[in-house]
Amino acid sequence: MAKRLSYDFVKESKKFLFSESTKVLYRMRPTDFIRNRKLPFEHLALCMIKLFRRSLRLELDGFFNSVGSGFQSITSSGFIQSRRKLKPDLFYDLNAHISKEYYIGNDENVALWKGRRILAVDGSTIDLPINSQTKAIYGTHNNQKIVDDVVIGRVSVLYDVLNDIVLDGLLRPFAQGEVTLSREHFKHASKGDLIIMDRAYPSFESAYEMKNTGIEFIFRCKTNFSNVVKTFHLSGAADSVVTIQPKQNRSFQDKSFSKNNTITVRLIRVKLNNGEEEILMTSLLDQQEYPHSDFKELYFKRWRVETFYDRFKNIIGVEQFSGTSEQFIQQEFNCALYMSNMQTIFTKDAQNEIDEKYKNRKYLYKVNSSLSLGYIRERLLKIYSAKREPKQLMEELHELFTRDPVPIRLGRKYPRKHGKYRNRKKPKQVNNRRNVF
């Protein structure tokens, strides 16, 4: 069993960011970053992955204090001019690189279900800065009383629910559908992976594409998804292997399948604790290897992507953009995805220690997400700017992570208030006001 340390992924990140080929590939123009500046390419990237959550001036002062006296500070205006030279894809590809590296030579840390990665696709929305550019790209929205326009972006992620790793994340206009975005994630999955999706996602096209690439799937289905599903629902059967086909009243001109193509799937009826029933559609056909009793708990694992969004918005603070242009928004969105993965990697060993220490308690315990992110942000630049592994800092972080764990209270339920956002007037993001503490 091989195991990689958290600092291994710091080294991978530095290797990626400090490469001359990376600088050439991710600068906006060939003339950018060719001279020695106060803020060179790699230090600009390091400054940004820390995430800006306070006044820009304070964040810059903190950055230059961390990297040492050998670097001269820069004005806020100078920093903004520098980041205009940086393609947002830098941080998207950095996150993709780290998410791939996590599964290489790291068997001891990688959790699997029956030898498979369990992935979930899910979407959400985030509030964006309001200006002419974001309105043109993302469009405007309002509540039912039409009292205030806001700009909303659609977010979609491919998430490893057993390892808390984001394999892919996209921020797109709200008009782009969740199902269409989900197919863009498939290329980041591997043969043998199992992708779980809720009832917004079932489609013949998605199932056909995954089946042909060796990706397994579980959809939660509405009973009116097709006549086959409706018949299964009315039959009262618990488990059945059936054949589905695409809807006939559509064009197949740009599709890789025709109206005659079919897929063999398995329909499973799952009864919830509240007495309601769910219909699941899956490509896992072997009833011996994957018995009916597996699926209720297996589908519930998808909930971890919901808790990711809670952490992504409320702890990592993805909506707290320091820039208001599309370029800056995409930069910071991708940085937030990267920071989410690095937080998971940094806290992995501490979580294992907590699991062992509290295994006989009434509740399971986990690393405090809010505190751990704060500890990482305080020390991140010193860790990344060190020439060798800063063992003292890494040990200090580990001790801090294990010091204040929080209980996981399973089974808590809260009534869903379906209309709570309808009459809410969302606050507009102010361009120039930032926290100073």
N, C-alpha and C positions, 0 to 999 in steps of 0.2 A: 504494500500500500504506500503510495507516494503522497507527500503533503507539501504544499507550498506555503511560505510565510507571507504575511501581509506586506512586508517590505519588498518582496519579490515583485509585487504589482506596482509598487512605487518605482522600482527600477525599470520595469517595462514601460511605464508612463514616461519616465525621463528619457529613456532610449528613443521613444517615439517622438517626443517634443523637441529634443535636442539634436535631432538628425537634420543635416543640411538638406536632404531630399524633402523632408517634411516642410521646411521653410519655403522651399521653391514651390511645392505643390499647393500650399494653403495660403499664399499671399495673393492679394487681389490683383496686383500688377507686377511685372518682372522687375520694376525699379524699386519696389518696396523692400525694406530691410536689407539693403545692400551696403549701408554704411553703419558704423558703430554709433548707436544712439544711447540716450539715457535709459531707454527701456527697449532692449533687444527682443527679438521674436520670442525666444523661449521664456523669458521673464514676463513678457506680456501674457503669454498663455498661462503661466503659473499664477499670475496675479488674478486672472479671471476664474480659474477653477476653484478658487477659494470661495467664490460667490460674494457679491456685494449686498450687504444687508443694512449698512449704515451710510452716512454721508460719504460721498466719493472721496472727499479730501481726507477723511479719517481712515478710510480703507487704504488709500495710497500711502499715507504715513505709516500705517501698520505694516504694509508690505515692505517698504524700504527699510524699516527697522528690523524686520525679520531676515532679510537677505544680506544684511551687513553693510558696513560703512564703505565698502568698495563701490557702491552704486549710488549715483546722485539722484535725488528725488525729481519728480516731474509734476507739472501742474495738472489740474483736472482737465483743462482744455487740451493739453498735450497728450494726455492719456486717451481722450476721446478720439483725437486725430490718429493715434496709433492703432486703436482697435478697428478703425474703419479700413485698415489695410489687411484685416484678418478675415478669412472665409469662415463662416459658421460650420462648414463641414469638418474643420479641424477637430472640433470637440465631439461631433457625431462619430467620426471615424476613430477617435481616441477611445470613446466608450465602447464601440464595436470591437476594437482590438482587445481591450481589457476583458470584455465579456467572453470572448473566445478563449483568451489565455486562462481564464478561471478553470476551464475544464481540461486543461492539458497538464498532465503530471500532478494532479491534485485529487486523486481518487479518495483519499481519506476525508477530504472536506466536502466532496460532492455527494449530495443525497439523491437517490434514485428510487423509483417505484417499479419493482419487478424488472430492473435493468433499464428503465426508461426515464428520460427527463419528463417531468410534468410541467407543461407550459400553459399559460392562459393568455388569451387575447381579450382586451377590454378597452373601452373608450371612456372619455370624460371630456369636460370642457374647462377652460381657464379664461379668466378675464384678462384682457390685453389693454395696453395704453391706447387712448383715443386720440388719433390724429388723422390727417387726410390720407396718409399712406396705409395705415392699418385698416381704415374704413374701406379703402379701395381693394385691399387684398382679402380681408376677412369678412367684410360686410358689417352692418349694424343690426342690433336686436333690441327688443324692448319687452317689458312685461305686458300683461293683458290690458292694463289701464293706459298703456302707451304714454308714460310720463317721462321716460328718460331713455335715450339710446345708449347702448353699451357695445363694445367690440368683444366678441367671444371667439376663441380658437378651439378647434376640435383636437383632442389629444388621443392617440392610440398607442398602446404598448404591447409588446410580446414579453411576458414575464415568467421566469422560472419560479414557481410557487414554493418549491421545496428548498431552494437555495437563495431566494430573494435577490435574484440578479435580473436586471433589465437587459434582454438581448437586443431589443430594438425599440425605439420610441420616435414618434412623429408628431409634429405640430402643424396642422393644416387648417385651411378655411372650414368653417362650420358646415358649409354646404356640401363638403365631401362626405359621403356616407361611411358609416362604420364598417360595413361589409367590404366595400372597395378598399379601404385602408388595411383591413385585416389581411387581404391577399398580398399586400406589399411585405407583410411580416414573414410570410411563409418561406421566403428565400433565406431567412436567418435561422430557420429550424433545420434539423438534420433527420435523416432516415431513422425511423424507430422512435422519434419523439412523439409524445401524446399531447395534443393541443385541446384544451377545454374552452368552450365558448358558451355564453348564455343565449337566451332565446331571441336576441336581436340578430344573430349571425347565421343561422342555418340557411344554406343555399346549395343547390345541386352543383353549381360551378365550383364553389369552395371545396366541397367534398370530393369532386372529381379531380381537382388539382392536387389535393393532399394525397388521395389514393394513388395517383400516378407517380408521386415522388416518394412514396413510402412513409409518409407521415400519418400517424394514427390520430383520430379525433373523437371527441364527444361534444355533441350539441345538445343543449336543452331546447326542445321543440314546442312550439304552440300546437295545439290539437288540430288547428286548421292549416297547418303547413302544407299538407297534401292529403289526398283521399286515402293513401296508404296509412298515414299516421292517424287520420280520423277513424278509419276502420279498426286499427289496433286499439285506439283509446276506447271505442265502444265495445270491443270484444271482452274487455276485462282481463285479458292475458297479461302476465307479468314479464314475459321475455319472448321475443320472436325475431327470427331472421327473415328479412323481407327484401324486395327489390324496389328501388326508386328510379324515377326517370325525370328528365327536365320538364318544365312546363312547356306545353306545346304551342301556346299562343304568344310566341316571341320569335325574334330573329336570331339565327345561329351563324350569321355571316362572319362575325369577328371572333367566334368561339372555337375552342379546340375540340369540341364535341358536337354531335348532331342530336336531333330529336330522338334518334333510335338508340342512343347510348343509355346504358343502365348501370347502377351501382348496387351491390349487395351490402346491406347494412343490418344492424341489429337494433331493435327498439326495446327499450327497457322501461318498465313502470316502477317508479320509486315513490313510496309513501312517506310524507314528511311527518314530523312530530305533531303538527297541528291538524293532521288528518287530510290535508290537501295532497294531490298527486302531481308528479312531474313525469313527463315523457322525455327520455334521453335517447338520442340517436348516436350510435357509435360504430366505428370500423373494427372494434375488437370483437371478432365473431366467435372465437373459441370459448365455449361456455365452461369448459373444464379449467382452462388456465385463467379465465376471467369470469368467475361465477357472479351471478346476479347480486349476491350479498356485498360485492366489492364497490358497487357503483354509487351508492348513497354517500359514503364517506369520500370516495374519489372525486365526485362532482363538487362536494363541499370544499375541497382543497382550493378550488377556484377563488374562494373568498379572500385568499391572501393577496390577490391583485387589487381588491378593494381597499385593503389596509395599506397597500403600497400608495395608492392615490391619497389616502389620508395623510401619510407621512410626506409625500411629495409636495402636497399643497400647504399643509399646516405646520410642518417642521422644517423641511428643506426650503419651503417658501418660494415655489417656482413662479408664483404670480407677482413677486416683488422685483419687477424689472427695474434696473438702473438706467437702461436706455430705452428709447421709444421707437426707433426705426426697426424695420423688418430684419435687417442684418443683425442688430444688437439683440433683438428678441430671440432669434434663432440661436445666436451664440450662447445666451444665458440659459435657454431651455436645454440645450445639449450639455452645457456644463452641469446643470442640475441633475440630469440623468447620470452623468459620470460620477458626481458626488454621491448619489444614491448607491451606486455600485461599490464605490470605495468605502462608504460607511459600512456596508454589509461585510466587506472583506476585512476591514480594520477590526470589527467587533466579533468576528467569527470565533476566534480562540476564547475570548471572554465569554461568549454565549455557551460554548462547550463546557467551560469551567462552571458556569452558573447552573447549567443543566445537571451536572454531576452533584454539585453542592446542595441543590434544593430538590433533588429527586424524590425525597420522602416527605416533602411538605404537602399541604392541602392543595396549593396552587402551583402551577408551573410559573417560572420566572423568566424574564427576559431583560436584556440590556435596555436601559432607558434611552429611547431614540433622541429625545430633545437634548439631554445632557451630552450624549456621546457625540452628536454632531457639533455641539459647541466646543467640546474638548478637541475634536479633530481640527476644526477651523482655526483654533488658537495656535495649534502647533504645526499645521500643514506645511507652511512655507519653510520652516526650519527643517522639517523632515525631507522635503523635496530638494532643498538647496544644499543639503549635506553631501559631501563627497563620498562618505562611507555611511553604512547603516548607523543611525543615531540610536544605539541600543537603549540608552537611558530614557530618551523620549518615548520609544516604543514600549518599554516596560512601564513607564509612568502612565501612558495611555491605557494599557491593559489593566493596571491597578484601578484607575478611575472608572473604567467600564464595569468592573465587577463590584464596585463599592456600593452603588445605589440601584440594584435591579428592581423592576416593578412586576407585580403579579399579573398573570394572564387569567382572567376570569372567564372561562369558557361558558357558553350557553346563555350569555346575557342577551336579552331581546328588548328592543325599543320600538314602539309603534311608529310606523312610517307616516309622516304628515305630507300627503301628496300635494297639497296646495300651498305649502309654506313659502314658495318662491314667487307665486303668481303676482302678488301685489307689492313685492319688495322693490324698493328703489335702490339699485346697486350703486355704491360709491364710485365716482370716477377717480382714476389714478392721476394724481398730481405730478407733473413732470419734475418740479424743482424741490420738493420737500422729501427729505430722507431722515431716518432716525439718526441720532447722534450718540446713542448709547447701546 
